[in-house]
Amino acid sequence: MLERLYSDHIKEELYTGVIKGLRVNIIPKRGYAKSFAMITTKFGSNDIEFSKGSGPMKEYPKGIAHFLEHKLFEQEEGNIFNKFAEMGASPNAYTNFQITTYYFTSTEGFNDNLKLLVNFVYSPHLTEENVNKEKGIIEQEIRMYDDNPNFRVYYDALEGMYFEHPVQYDIAGTVESIYEITPELLYECYNTFYVPENMVISIVGDVSVEEIGKILEENVPGDRNKADFKVRSYSEEGKVQSKSISKKMGLSIPNFIIGFKDNPEGVDKTNWIKRKLEMDILCRMLFSRSSSLYEKLYDSGLINESFSYDYTLEKDYCHLIIGGESRNPQKVMEEIRNYISEGNTVLKSEDFNRVKKTLTGSFISRFNNIEGLGNFINDYFIRGINPFDYYDSLKSVKESQILDRLTFLDSEERWVISVVE
């Protein structure tokens, strides 16, 4: 039985609960033409060292989570992409540092497509032949990205930040590591992480909660729903490994990433939203196109429209990434560092209030986008957090908390710059 949650603030309902070990989240959207379903396992590229049960830690080849994602679509009877297309659905998947997720969007035949999604994710078909064939495909993918300046400058920044944490490694692995992957290793990872208790499914659209519940009861495996493993956690130093990394790739305008290595200590599901919101608000006040810093950098010709930022917060790593194109990346970093060092004189109360209103509006409007909403609730529930808590958490953020975060940014040993020119 799924529990009905309702938000008075946004007038939306959410059904959530556990079916055969699988966390299920459904937001009905009556009258919408499209429906969306996403099933996710907490197995990403960072999870390369783990133990099963009470056994010893074992290290696996880099890129194995991404490799497994590719192989799940290849079933004995053919490629699952074709089956979805035949039933009028558009499927896809991705692996990031933390998770692997599979999803589809459809305008018809939702229930049949949902059955297909659940069944293929819980039915791997891995052989020596199809695994070896995939190695050449992924090798080409790795080499293609290695020649991409945006990709290279990003991973160089992560390598400069971290000493041990695997977040510094390419999600797809290396050419050498993927050739270490075998069907046996893939099955070990699959049987460890692809269990209902370690997974979440999120559904948004004009769907029947009762029908979905019945489909999941009939198709989620009931004999392997326990998550019994321990993934290695990392504790990083409060400084970057290298403050500056530079490569030459023949660009007319250099690409740059400026990174700040934050401290994840003490962050868990009880305060994740709070920290994330504090940094999201601060970053908008500092780096959005309406900020005085952005205006100064843009008007002086130091940055162009490619300038952007992103904040990542996980249990054992977190960082701020600022990047784009510039003919003088070092000057951009100098201006940003000087601006931050000025402290609370650079932040205005009216900007703080404006950003909070903007984020409130963005949260409400998110409920009108099927795919975006599905990704949003999935991201929160995979962390064990109710997405409806976002609204109250945002309202409770105080300006003093933002100033505290700004003060912490003024830490010289935590900054790195990566440049590809």
C-alpha positions in Angstrom: 0.0 0.0 0.0 1.5 3.4 -1.0 1.1 6.4 1.2 -0.4 9.5 -0.2 1.5 12.7 0.6 0.1 16.1 -0.3 1.7 19.6 -0.4 -0.6 22.5 0.4 2.0 24.9 -1.0 2.0 23.6 -4.5 -1.3 21.6 -4.6 0.4 18.4 -5.7 0.1 14.8 -4.4 2.7 12.1 -4.3 2.3 8.4 -3.6 5.3 6.6 -2.1 6.1 3.3 -0.4 7.9 0.1 -0.8 6.9 -2.8 -3.0 8.9 -6.0 -2.7 11.9 -4.0 -1.4 11.7 -1.3 -4.2 11.0 2.3 -3.2 8.2 3.5 -5.4 7.2 7.1 -6.0 4.3 8.2 -8.2 3.0 11.7 -9.0 -0.2 11.5 -11.0 -0.6 14.3 -13.6 -4.2 14.2 -14.9 -4.7 15.2 -18.5 -1.0 15.2 -19.4 -0.2 13.5 -22.8 3.2 12.1 -21.8 4.2 9.8 -19.0 7.6 9.1 -17.6 9.2 6.3 -15.6 12.7 6.0 -14.2 14.3 3.2 -12.3 17.7 3.8 -10.6 20.2 1.8 -8.7 22.7 3.4 -6.2 25.7 2.1 -8.2 27.9 4.7 -10.0 31.4 5.1 -11.3 32.7 5.9 -7.8 31.7 2.4 -6.5 34.8 0.5 -7.6 35.8 -0.9 -4.2 33.2 -2.7 -2.0 32.6 -5.8 0.0 29.7 -8.2 -0.1 28.2 -9.4 3.2 31.0 -9.7 5.7 33.6 -10.4 3.1 36.7 -8.4 2.3 36.9 -5.3 0.2 37.5 -5.9 -3.5 38.5 -3.4 -6.1 36.9 -3.5 -9.5 37.9 -2.0 -12.9 37.2 1.7 -13.4 34.1 2.2 -15.6 32.4 -1.1 -14.7 29.1 0.6 -13.7 28.9 2.4 -17.1 29.8 -0.8 -18.9 27.0 -2.7 -17.1 24.5 0.0 -18.1 25.4 -0.5 -21.8 25.1 -4.3 -21.5 21.7 -4.4 -19.8 20.0 -3.1 -23.0 21.3 -6.1 -24.9 19.0 -9.1 -24.2 19.1 -12.6 -25.7 16.1 -11.8 -27.9 17.6 -8.5 -29.2 18.2 -4.8 -28.3 15.6 -3.4 -25.8 15.8 0.0 -27.5 14.0 -1.5 -30.5 11.2 -3.0 -28.3 10.5 0.3 -26.6 10.4 2.0 -30.0 7.9 -0.6 -31.3 5.6 0.3 -28.3 5.8 4.0 -28.9 8.3 4.9 -26.1 11.6 6.8 -26.1 14.1 5.1 -23.7 17.5 6.1 -22.5 19.9 5.6 -19.6 23.0 7.1 -18.0 25.6 6.5 -15.4 27.1 9.2 -13.2 29.4 9.1 -10.2 26.7 8.0 -7.8 24.0 6.1 -9.7 22.9 4.3 -12.9 19.4 5.0 -14.1 17.1 3.7 -16.9 14.0 5.6 -18.1 11.5 6.1 -20.9 8.9 8.6 -22.0 5.7 7.5 -23.7 2.4 8.9 -25.0 0.7 5.5 -25.2 1.1 2.0 -23.8 2.6 3.2 -20.6 1.8 0.0 -18.6 3.4 -2.3 -21.2 6.5 -0.1 -21.4 6.7 -0.1 -17.6 6.7 -3.9 -17.6 9.4 -3.9 -20.2 11.5 -1.4 -18.1 11.3 -3.5 -14.9 11.8 -6.8 -16.6 14.9 -5.9 -18.6 16.6 -4.1 -15.7 16.1 -7.3 -13.6 17.2 -9.7 -16.4 20.8 -9.3 -17.4 22.2 -11.3 -20.4 26.0 -11.2 -20.2 28.2 -13.4 -22.3 31.9 -13.5 -23.3 31.0 -12.6 -26.8 28.7 -9.6 -26.1 31.0 -8.3 -23.4 34.1 -8.4 -25.6 32.2 -6.7 -28.4 31.2 -3.8 -26.1 34.9 -3.1 -25.2 35.7 -1.8 -28.6 32.6 0.4 -28.6 33.4 1.9 -25.2 37.1 2.3 -26.1 36.0 4.6 -29.0 33.8 6.5 -26.7 36.6 7.1 -24.2 39.1 8.2 -26.9 36.5 10.6 -28.4 36.0 12.3 -25.0 39.7 12.4 -24.3 39.9 14.6 -27.4 37.2 16.9 -26.1 38.5 20.1 -24.5 35.4 20.6 -22.3 35.7 17.0 -21.0 39.5 17.2 -20.4 39.4 20.5 -18.6 36.7 19.2 -16.3 38.5 16.0 -15.3 41.8 17.8 -14.9 40.1 20.1 -12.4 38.8 17.0 -10.4 42.2 15.4 -10.5 43.7 18.6 -9.2 41.1 18.7 -6.3 41.2 15.1 -5.0 44.0 12.9 -3.7 42.2 9.5 -3.5 38.5 9.9 -4.2 37.5 8.1 -7.5 35.3 11.1 -8.5 38.5 12.2 -10.3 38.2 9.3 -12.8 36.3 9.3 -16.0 32.9 7.6 -15.6 33.5 5.4 -18.6 36.9 4.3 -17.2 40.1 4.0 -19.1 41.0 2.0 -22.2 43.1 -0.2 -20.0 40.5 -0.7 -17.3 37.6 -1.7 -19.6 39.7 -4.5 -21.0 39.9 -6.0 -17.5 36.1 -6.3 -17.4 34.6 -9.8 -17.7 31.1 -11.2 -17.5 31.9 -12.7 -14.1 32.9 -9.3 -12.7 29.8 -7.7 -14.2 27.6 -10.3 -12.6 29.3 -9.7 -9.3 28.5 -6.0 -9.5 25.0 -6.6 -10.8 24.0 -9.1 -8.1 25.4 -6.7 -5.4 23.8 -3.4 -6.5 20.8 -4.3 -8.7 18.6 -5.4 -5.9 15.2 -3.8 -5.2 16.3 -2.6 -1.7 19.1 -0.6 -3.4 16.8 0.9 -6.0 14.1 3.5 -6.6 11.5 3.8 -9.3 9.8 7.2 -10.0 6.8 7.7 -12.2 5.1 10.9 -13.4 2.1 11.2 -15.7 -1.6 10.4 -16.3 -1.3 7.0 -14.7 -3.2 4.8 -12.3 -1.5 4.3 -9.0 -3.4 1.0 -8.4 -2.4 -0.4 -11.8 1.2 0.5 -11.3 1.2 -1.1 -7.9 -0.1 -4.3 -9.5 2.5 -4.3 -12.3 5.3 -3.9 -9.8 4.0 -6.6 -7.5 3.9 -9.0 -10.5 7.3 -8.0 -12.1 9.7 -7.0 -9.3 11.7 -10.1 -8.3 10.9 -11.2 -4.7 13.8 -13.5 -4.1 16.7 -11.0 -4.2 15.5 -7.7 -2.6 18.2 -7.4 0.1 21.1 -5.0 -0.2 24.0 -6.6 1.7 27.2 -4.7 0.8 29.6 -2.0 2.0 31.2 0.5 -0.3 34.5 2.1 0.6 34.1 5.7 1.8 36.8 8.3 1.5 38.1 11.1 3.7 39.9 13.8 1.8 42.3 16.5 3.0 41.0 20.0 3.4 43.1 21.2 0.5 43.5 20.5 -3.2 46.2 18.2 -4.6 47.3 20.7 -7.2 46.4 24.4 -7.5 46.9 24.7 -11.3 46.8 22.3 -14.2 47.3 23.3 -17.9 47.1 21.5 -21.2 47.5 22.6 -24.8 45.0 21.4 -27.4 45.3 24.2 -30.0 42.2 26.2 -28.9 41.8 29.8 -30.1 40.1 30.7 -26.8 41.2 28.7 -23.7 38.6 26.7 -21.8 38.9 26.9 -18.0 37.4 25.3 -14.9 37.9 27.0 -11.5 37.1 24.5 -8.7 36.5 24.9 -5.0 36.9 21.7 -2.9 34.2 22.0 -0.2 33.9 20.0 3.1 31.2 17.3 3.2 31.8 16.4 6.9 28.5 16.2 8.8 26.3 16.2 5.7 23.6 13.5 5.6 20.0 13.2 4.5 18.8 15.3 7.5 20.7 18.4 6.4 21.5 17.8 2.7 18.8 20.1 1.4 19.9 22.9 3.8 23.5 22.8 2.6 22.5 22.4 -1.0 20.2 25.4 -0.9 22.7 27.6 0.9 25.2 27.0 -1.8 22.7 27.3 -4.6 21.6 30.6 -3.3 25.1 31.8 -2.8 26.2 30.8 -6.3 23.3 32.6 -7.9 24.1 35.7 -5.9 27.7 35.5 -7.0 27.8 34.0 -10.5 24.3 34.3 -12.2 23.9 36.7 -15.1 22.1 39.1 -12.9 25.0 39.4 -10.4 27.4 42.3 -10.3 30.4 40.0 -10.5 29.1 38.4 -13.7 28.4 41.9 -15.1 32.0 43.1 -14.3 33.6 40.0 -15.8 31.5 40.1 -18.9 31.8 43.9 -19.6 35.6 43.6 -19.2 35.7 40.9 -21.8 37.1 38.3 -19.4 34.1 35.9 -19.9 31.4 35.2 -22.5 28.0 33.5 -22.6 29.7 30.1 -21.9 30.3 31.1 -18.3 28.5 28.7 -15.9 28.7 27.1 -12.5 27.5 24.0 -10.7 27.6 22.7 -7.1 27.9 19.0 -6.3 27.1 17.7 -2.8 27.6 14.0 -1.8 28.3 12.2 1.4 32.1 12.0 1.1 32.9 14.7 -1.5 31.5 18.1 -2.6 32.8 20.9 -4.8 31.9 24.0 -6.7 32.8 24.2 -10.4 32.9 27.5 -12.3 33.9 27.5 -15.9 33.7 28.7 -19.5 35.9 30.3 -22.1 38.4 33.2 -21.5 41.5 34.6 -23.0 42.8 35.2 -19.5 41.5 32.5 -17.1 44.0 33.4 -14.4 42.6 36.9 -14.3 39.0 35.5 -14.0 40.1 33.4 -11.0 41.8 36.5 -9.4 38.7 38.6 -9.8 36.5 35.9 -8.3 38.8 35.3 -5.4 39.1 39.1 -4.7 35.3 39.4 -4.9 34.8 36.7 -2.4 37.5 38.0 0.0 35.5 41.3 0.3 33.1 39.3 2.4 29.6 40.4 3.2 30.1 43.8 1.5 29.5 42.1 -1.9 26.2 40.5 -1.0 23.0 42.5 -0.7 19.8 41.6 1.1 17.6 42.4 -1.9 19.6 39.9 -4.0 19.2 37.3 -1.3 15.4 37.8 -1.3 15.2 37.9 -5.1 17.1 34.6 -5.4 14.9 32.9 -2.9 11.8 34.0 -4.8 13.3 32.8 -8.1 14.1 29.3 -6.6 10.5 29.1 -5.2 9.1 29.9 -8.6 11.5 27.3 -10.2 10.4 24.7 -7.7 6.7 25.2 -8.5 7.1 25.4 -12.3 9.1 22.1 -12.1 5.8 20.3 -11.5 4.7 21.2 -15.1 7.6 19.3 -16.7 7.1 15.5 -16.8 10.7 14.5 -17.3 12.2 17.2 -15.1 9.9 16.3 -12.3 10.6 12.6 -12.6 14.4 13.3 -12.3 13.8 15.7 -9.4 11.8 13.3 -7.2 14.1 10.4 -8.1 17.2 12.4 -7.1 15.6 13.1 -3.7 14.2 9.7 -2.9 17.5 8.0 -3.9 18.9 10.0 -1.0 16.1 9.1 1.3 14.7 12.6 1.2 11.1 13.7 0.6 11.1 16.2 -2.3 8.2 18.1 -0.8 10.6 19.2 2.0 12.3 21.4 -0.5 9.7 24.2 -0.1 9.9 24.6 3.7 13.7 24.2 3.7 14.0 27.0 1.2 11.8 29.3 3.3 13.9 28.6 6.3 17.3 29.6 4.8 18.6 32.7 6.5 20.9 35.4 5.1 23.4 34.8 7.9 23.9 31.2 6.7 24.7 32.4 3.2 27.3 34.7 4.7 28.9 31.9 6.6 29.2 29.9 3.4 30.8 32.9 1.7 33.4 33.2 4.4 34.3 29.5 4.0 34.9 30.1 0.3 37.7 32.4 1.2 40.1 29.5 1.8 43.1 29.7 -0.5 44.2 26.1 -0.1 40.8 24.8 -1.5 40.9 26.4 -4.9 42.2 24.9 -8.2 42.3 26.2 -11.8 42.4 23.9 -14.8 43.1 25.4 -18.3 43.1 23.9 -21.8 44.3 26.1 -24.5 
